């Protein structure tokens, strides 16, 4: 589905309506709530995160969505690795992110409520690199929804991340659906044929998708994608 089709789907989904209720409940609490939204590549998690948080955009103590994509290792960092060729080929695997920096930043978000704004990195897809401190998280923001691949992963330095969240949601989109979305995305972005897109996906994204799917049993709530 295209982003507009996904938005239409979300607006009619009972599970998404339940997600909105959960966020509203968290907004009514006196403390900050951190929600992790995990899902495989192409599952639609960024669209879902943006949809459910934008619903509350007119509220003063708002809900905001963030992505773990800004914690990709930069090209320079990948080049400095002893296995740099493999690292570029497998970019997007759990060990090609800076899990330590991610964990430290999430801890800062916990501690920063009503105290200080926290800066968060974004990812520039045109450059293929993260942009440090590109997003400012208002100290009054009550609900922080962070979406990413490895928020339930228990290896490669991600183990400590799980306990930092109050709730873990998993967007359980069938892998074949997610893979086809990725193929269409690659075809549009880089002018690939479907065969070329699938060749690229099979080198890395499909492996990551299987790995992420294996963690869904640790989630508090499964949403059908």
C-alpha positions as CSV (number, residue, x, y, z in Angstrom):
1,X,0.0,0.0,0.0
2,X,1.1,3.6,-0.6
3,X,1.3,6.0,2.4
4,X,-2.1,7.4,1.5
5,X,-3.6,3.9,1.3
6,X,-2.0,3.1,4.7
7,X,-3.4,6.2,6.2
8,X,-6.9,5.3,4.9
9,X,-6.4,1.8,6.4
10,X,-5.3,3.1,9.7
11,X,-8.2,5.5,10.0
12,X,-10.6,2.5,9.8
13,X,-8.6,0.0,11.9
14,X,-10.0,-1.0,15.3
15,X,-6.5,-1.7,16.5
16,X,-5.3,1.8,15.6
17,X,-8.3,3.2,17.4
18,X,-7.2,1.2,20.4
19,X,-3.7,2.7,20.0
20,X,-5.2,6.2,20.1
21,X,-7.0,5.2,23.3
22,X,-3.8,4.0,24.8
23,X,-1.9,7.2,23.9
24,X,-4.8,9.3,25.3
25,X,-4.6,7.3,28.5
26,X,-0.9,8.0,28.7
27,X,-1.4,11.7,28.1
28,X,-3.6,11.8,31.1
29,X,-0.9,10.4,33.4
30,X,1.3,12.7,35.4
31,X,4.6,11.3,34.0
32,X,6.2,10.7,30.7
33,X,5.4,7.5,28.9
34,X,7.8,5.9,26.4
35,X,6.3,3.4,23.9
36,X,8.4,1.3,21.5
37,X,6.9,0.3,18.2
38,X,8.9,-2.5,16.6
39,X,8.4,-4.0,13.2
40,X,10.3,-5.3,10.3
41,X,11.6,-3.3,7.3
42,X,8.6,-2.2,5.2
43,X,6.1,-3.1,7.9
44,X,4.6,0.4,7.9
45,X,5.8,1.4,11.4
46,X,6.9,4.9,10.6
47,X,3.6,5.7,8.8
48,X,1.7,4.2,11.8
49,X,3.8,6.1,14.3
50,X,3.3,9.4,12.5
51,X,-0.4,8.8,12.1
52,X,-1.2,8.0,15.7
53,X,0.9,10.8,17.2
54,X,-0.3,13.5,14.7
55,X,-3.8,12.8,15.9
56,X,-2.8,14.6,19.1
57,X,-0.9,17.4,17.5
58,X,-3.2,20.1,18.7
59,X,-2.8,19.2,22.4
60,X,-0.3,21.2,24.4
61,X,1.3,18.2,26.1
62,X,1.6,16.3,22.9
63,X,2.6,12.8,21.7
64,X,5.5,12.7,19.4
65,X,7.1,10.0,17.2
66,X,10.8,9.3,16.7
67,X,12.8,6.8,14.7
68,X,15.9,4.8,15.6
69,X,17.1,5.4,12.0
70,X,19.3,8.3,13.2
71,X,21.5,5.8,15.0
72,X,22.7,4.1,11.9
73,X,26.5,4.1,11.8
74,X,27.6,6.7,9.4
75,X,29.4,5.8,6.2
76,X,32.6,7.0,7.7
77,X,32.1,4.8,10.8
78,X,31.3,1.8,8.5
79,X,34.4,2.5,6.5
80,X,36.5,2.4,9.7
81,X,35.3,-1.1,10.6
82,X,37.6,-4.0,9.9
83,X,34.8,-5.7,8.0
84,X,33.7,-2.5,6.2
85,X,32.6,-4.3,3.0
86,X,30.3,-6.7,4.9
87,X,29.1,-3.7,7.0
88,X,27.9,-1.8,3.9
89,X,26.4,-4.9,2.4
90,X,24.5,-5.6,5.6
91,X,23.7,-2.0,6.5
92,X,20.5,-2.2,8.6
93,X,21.6,-5.2,10.6
94,X,21.6,-4.7,14.3
95,X,25.3,-4.4,14.6
96,X,25.4,-1.5,12.0
97,X,23.6,0.8,14.5
98,X,25.1,2.7,17.5
99,X,23.1,0.9,20.1
100,X,25.0,2.5,23.0
101,X,24.2,6.0,21.8
102,X,20.6,5.0,21.3
103,X,20.3,3.7,24.8
104,X,22.0,6.8,26.3
105,X,19.6,9.1,24.4
106,X,16.5,7.2,25.5
107,X,17.7,7.4,29.1
108,X,18.1,11.2,28.6
109,X,14.5,11.4,27.4
110,X,13.4,9.6,30.6
111,X,15.3,12.1,32.8
112,X,14.5,15.2,30.7
113,X,10.7,15.4,31.3
114,X,9.9,18.9,32.6
115,X,13.6,19.5,33.0
116,X,15.2,20.1,29.5
117,X,14.6,19.6,25.8
118,X,16.5,16.6,24.4
119,X,18.1,16.5,20.9
120,X,17.6,13.4,18.7
121,X,19.3,12.5,15.4
122,X,17.5,12.1,12.1
123,X,18.5,10.2,9.0
124,X,18.9,11.8,5.6
125,X,18.0,9.2,3.0
126,X,19.3,11.3,0.1
127,X,22.8,11.4,1.8
128,X,22.6,8.0,3.3
129,X,23.8,9.3,6.7
130,X,22.4,10.4,10.1
131,X,22.1,14.0,11.0
132,X,23.1,14.5,14.7
133,X,20.9,16.6,17.0
134,X,18.4,17.4,14.2
135,X,15.2,17.0,16.2
136,X,14.3,18.7,19.5
137,X,12.1,16.9,21.9
138,X,10.1,19.4,24.0
139,X,10.6,18.8,27.7
140,X,6.8,19.0,28.1
141,X,6.1,16.1,25.6
142,X,4.3,13.4,27.6
143,X,4.2,10.5,25.2
144,X,7.2,9.5,23.1
145,X,6.6,6.8,20.6
146,X,9.9,5.4,19.1
147,X,9.8,3.1,16.1
148,X,12.5,0.8,15.0
149,X,13.7,-2.6,14.1
150,X,15.6,-3.8,17.2
151,X,13.8,-2.4,20.2
152,X,13.1,-6.0,21.4
153,X,16.4,-7.4,20.1
154,X,18.5,-9.2,22.8
155,X,21.9,-9.2,21.2
156,X,24.5,-6.8,19.6
157,X,24.3,-4.2,22.4
158,X,20.5,-3.8,22.2
159,X,19.7,-5.8,25.4
160,X,19.3,-2.8,27.7
161,X,16.9,-1.0,25.4
162,X,14.0,-3.2,26.1
163,X,13.6,-2.2,29.7
164,X,13.7,1.5,28.9
165,X,10.1,1.5,27.5
166,X,6.8,1.4,29.4
167,X,5.1,-0.4,26.6
168,X,6.2,-2.5,23.6
169,X,4.0,-2.7,20.5
170,X,4.8,-4.9,17.5
171,X,3.4,-4.2,14.1
172,X,2.9,-7.7,12.8
173,X,2.8,-7.2,9.0
174,X,3.4,-10.4,7.0
175,X,7.0,-10.6,5.8
176,X,6.0,-11.1,2.2
177,X,3.9,-8.0,2.3
178,X,6.7,-6.0,3.9
179,X,9.2,-7.3,1.3
180,X,7.0,-6.3,-1.6
181,X,6.6,-2.8,-0.1
182,X,10.4,-2.5,0.1
183,X,10.7,-3.7,-3.5
184,X,8.3,-1.0,-4.7
185,X,10.1,1.6,-2.6
186,X,13.5,0.7,-4.1
187,X,12.0,0.7,-7.6
188,X,10.7,4.2,-7.1
189,X,13.7,5.6,-5.4
190,X,16.5,4.2,-7.6
191,X,14.8,3.1,-10.8
192,X,15.4,-0.5,-10.1
193,X,13.6,-3.3,-11.9
194,X,11.7,-5.6,-9.6
195,X,14.4,-8.2,-10.0
196,X,17.1,-5.7,-9.0
197,X,15.1,-4.6,-6.0
198,X,14.6,-8.2,-4.8
199,X,18.3,-8.9,-5.3
200,X,19.2,-6.0,-3.0
201,X,16.5,-7.0,-0.4
202,X,17.7,-10.6,-0.3
203,X,21.2,-9.5,0.6
204,X,20.1,-7.8,3.8
205,X,16.5,-6.6,4.4
206,X,15.0,-10.1,4.2
207,X,17.5,-11.4,6.8
208,X,16.7,-8.4,9.1
209,X,13.0,-9.0,8.6
210,X,13.3,-12.6,9.8
211,X,15.4,-11.5,12.8
212,X,12.9,-8.8,13.8
213,X,10.0,-11.2,13.4
214,X,11.6,-13.6,15.9
215,X,11.3,-11.0,18.7
216,X,7.6,-10.3,18.5
217,X,6.8,-12.8,21.3
218,X,8.4,-10.3,23.7
219,X,6.0,-7.5,22.8
220,X,3.1,-6.4,25.1
221,X,0.8,-5.9,22.1
222,X,0.7,-7.2,18.6
223,X,-1.0,-5.0,15.9
224,X,-1.8,-6.6,12.6
225,X,-0.2,-4.7,9.7
